[in-house]
């Protein structure tokens, strides 16, 4: 085994010992995992929905153009009747 693998395994072994023996440590790990998960999801949402992103700008433009065409068709159909 490599030296780094032994250190990593030891770190996780110590962490598992504390998690199994003290429920406050387990709660700490659980809430930190949820906090990191929420932070990552918020960053991902910001990246995929930020209008400063050129890809998102293009998608918004395309959706707006399609909606405008649909509205023009509905208005023209309404005027005909």
Backbone as a ProteinNet text record, in pm:
[ID]
protein_1_A
[PRIMARY]
XXXXXXXXXXXXXXXXXXXXXXXXXXXXXXXXXXXXXXXXXXXXXXXXXXXXXXXXXXXXXXXXXXXXXXXXXXXXXXXXX
[TERTIARY]
83.4	0	87.4	38	110.1	94	186	185.4	59.8	20	-96.6	-225.6	-229.4	-347.1	-361.2	-251	-254	-300.7	-251.4	-292.3	-441.2	-487.2	-628	-715.8	-675.9	-751.5	-754.9	-643.5	-637.9	-729.6	-728.8	-815.6	-962.3	-1003	-1142.2	-1174.1	-1077.5	-1099.1	-1123.6	-1044.9	-1062.6	-1196.7	-1229.6	-1357.4	-1473	-1464.5	-1570.7	-1583.1	-1471.1	-1474.5	-1552.5	-1521.5	-1591	-1738	-1768.7	-1908.6	-1988.6	-1928.4	-2000.6	-2012.3	-1920.4	-1922.9	-1998.6	-2006.7	-2072.2	-2172.7	-2300.1	-2401.7	-2392	-2331	-2312.4	-2214	-2111	-2015.6	-2083.7	-2168.2	-2241.9	-2333.6	-2400	-2486.8	-2404	-2286.2	-2196.9	-2160.4	-2122.6	-2088.2	-2209.9	-2324.4	-2446.6	-2482.8	-2484.4	-2522.1	-2417.9	-2291.9	-2190.3	-2204.1	-2235.8	-2257.8	-2376.1	-2485	-2601	-2567.4	-2487.4	-2448.6	-2365.3	-2269.9	-2186.7	-2272.2	-2361.9	-2450.7	-2536.9	-2591.7	-2673.4	-2590.6	-2469.1	-2381	-2349.2	-2320.7	-2290.1	-2412.7	-2531	-2652.5	-2682.4	-2657	-2680	-2584.2	-2458	-2361.4	-2398.8	-2441.5	-2480	-2600.7	-2699	-2815.5	-2773.8	-2682.2	-2636.9	-2564.6	-2483	-2410.6	-2507.5	-2608.3	-2697.7	-2811	-2831.9	-2941.6	-2897.5	-2769.3	-2720.4	-2729.5	-2800	-2813.7	-2682.9	-2579.9	-2450.9	-2379.2	-2425.2	-2368.2	-2419.8	-2331.2	-2377.5	-2469.2	-2447.4	-2535.3	-2675.2	-2683.2	-2813.9	-2880.8	-2803.3	-2859.7	-2922.9	-2853.6	-2905.7	-3033.7	-3036.2	-3156.2	-3274	-3248.5	-3355.3	-3405	-3313.1	-3349.4	-3436.3	-3395.3	-3470.4	-3610.6	-3618.9	-3749	-3838.4	-3781.2	-3858.6	-3906.5	-3821.7	-3860.4	-3974.5	-3966	-4071.9	-4203.5	-4194.8	-4314.1	-4374.5	-4289.5	-4339.5	-4412.1	-4359.2	-4425.9	-4561.7	-4568.4	-4694.8	-4796.5	-4750.8	-4842.7	-4893	-4806.5	-4848.4	-4951.5	-4930.7	-5027.7	-5162.3	-5160.6	-5286.1	-5355.9	-5278.6	-5338.4	-5399.8	-5328.1	-5382.5	-5506.2	-5506.3	-5622.8	-5739.7	-5712.2	-5819.1	-5876.9	-5790.9	-5837.7	-5922.6	-5893	-5969.5	-6109.9	-6128.9	-6261.8	-6347.4
-118.4	0	124.1	224.1	350.3	423.4	511.9	588.5	675.9	738.8	826.4	748.1	627.2	544.1	507.7	480.7	447.9	567.9	686.6	808.2	835.2	821.8	844.4	743.1	616.9	512.8	539.2	583.1	614.3	731	833.8	949.6	908.4	829.7	786.2	688.6	610.5	520.8	598.3	701.3	784.9	857.3	911.6	980.4	884.1	762	663.5	626.1	616.8	586.6	694.5	821.6	929.6	936.6	906.9	908.6	800	682.9	571.7	587.5	658.9	669.5	791.6	898.4	1020.4	1067.1	1075.3	1113.3	1260.9	1345.2	1485.6	1499.1	1415.9	1417.8	1367.6	1266.4	1216.5	1326	1399.7	1509.5	1618.3	1645.5	1744.8	1705.4	1581.2	1534.5	1538.4	1497.9	1496.8	1638.2	1734.1	1870.8	1938	1906.7	1962.4	1905.8	1778.8	1719.3	1786.1	1808.9	1876.5	2020	2087.9	2226	2233.1	2144.1	2141.2	2105.2	2010.4	1970.6	2089	2163.7	2280	2387.5	2408.7	2508.7	2472.6	2346	2300.8	2316.3	2279	2293.2	2439.1	2530.5	2673	2726.2	2686.2	2729.6	2675.2	2549.5	2489.5	2563.9	2598.2	2671.4	2808	2874.5	3006.1	2996.6	2895.6	2878.6	2851.7	2769.8	2730.9	2830.1	2928	3023.1	3168.5	3195.7	3332.6	3392.2	3504	3562.3	3617.2	3631.9	3675.8	3565.3	3443.2	3329.7	3332.3	3330.3	3341.4	3227.8	3108.8	2996.9	3021.6	3067.5	3096.1	3211.8	3311.3	3422.2	3369.6	3280.6	3224.9	3146	3066.2	2988.1	3078	3186.3	3281.2	3347.3	3385.1	3447.5	3353.5	3227.1	3129.1	3107.2	3097.2	3076.9	3198.8	3318.8	3441.4	3451.5	3415.4	3419.4	3322.3	3203.6	3103.7	3151.9	3210	3261.2	3376.9	3464.5	3576.1	3525.1	3422.6	3365.8	3307.5	3237.2	3179.7	3289.1	3397.2	3505.9	3576.9	3596.5	3659.4	3572.4	3440.8	3349.8	3357.6	3361.5	3369.9	3503.2	3611.2	3742.4	3746.7	3696.3	3694.4	3607	3494.3	3405.5	3472.5	3545.9	3614.9	3729.8	3799.7	3909.8	3858.2	3740.3	3683.5	3646.7	3606.8	3563.2	3677.9
0	0	0	-69.5	-73.1	59.5	86	209.3	219.2	108.2	108.9	128.8	79	100.3	247.4	313.4	455.9	536.4	502.6	575	552.6	428.8	398.1	470.9	467.6	536.4	686.4	743.5	886.4	919.5	835.6	859.5	860.8	761	756.5	869.8	911.6	1024.9	1153.4	1177.7	1297.8	1290.5	1173.7	1157.8	1182.3	1130.4	1150.8	1298.3	1368.1	1511.3	1585.9	1557.1	1625.8	1586.9	1462.4	1418.1	1489.5	1504.7	1567.3	1718.4	1781.1	1926.4	1977	1898	1945.9	1841.2	1880.4	1782.6	1745.5	1829.4	1792.1	1675.6	1674.4	1563.3	1436.9	1450.4	1334.8	1280	1368.5	1324.6	1256.9	1310.2	1250.1	1107.5	1086.6	951.9	859.2	913.2	832.8	787.5	879.9	844.8	756.1	775.3	686.2	545.3	534.7	403.1	333.6	408	350.3	311.8	392.9	363.8	236	221.8	101.7	-19.9	-4.1	-112.8	-157.7	-63.8	-96.3	-163.5	-117.6	-177.4	-322.9	-347.7	-483.7	-573.3	-522.8	-602	-632.4	-537.3	-560.5	-666.4	-658.8	-760	-897.4	-904.7	-1031.9	-1089.8	-1003.2	-1049.8	-1104.3	-1033.6	-1078.4	-1212.5	-1229.6	-1356.1	-1470.9	-1447.9	-1556.6	-1580.4	-1491.1	-1507.7	-1508.9	-1500.6	-1498.8	-1639.5	-1655.3	-1789.5	-1846.1	-1766.8	-1818.7	-1896.2	-1879.5	-1950.9	-2095.2	-2195.3	-2334.4	-2378.3	-2328.5	-2365.2	-2311.3	-2187.5	-2127.5	-2201.2	-2240.2	-2318.6	-2446.9	-2514.8	-2639.6	-2613.8	-2507.2	-2477.1	-2443.2	-2369.8	-2338.1	-2466.4	-2553.9	-2681.3	-2764.2	-2773.5	-2851.9	-2795.3	-2662.2	-2597.7	-2618.3	-2608.4	-2628.7	-2772.9	-2867.3	-3008.3	-3036.9	-2982.9	-3002.2	-2939.3	-2818.5	-2752	-2830.5	-2887	-2967.6	-3090.6	-3156.6	-3274.1	-3237	-3124.7	-3080.2	-3049.8	-2986	-2952.6	-3077.7	-3175.4	-3300.5	-3370.5	-3371.6	-3432.6	-3361	-3227.3	-3151.1	-3176.6	-3181.8	-3206.9	-3345.9	-3445.5	-3582	-3591.6	-3523.6	-3525.2	-3456	-3347.9	-3275.3	-3358.9	-3434.7	-3519.2	-3634.3	-3685.2	-3796.1	-3755.6	-3630.9	-3586.8	-3540.4
[MASK]
+++++++++++++++++++++++++++++++++++++++++++++++++++++++++++++++++++++++++++++++++

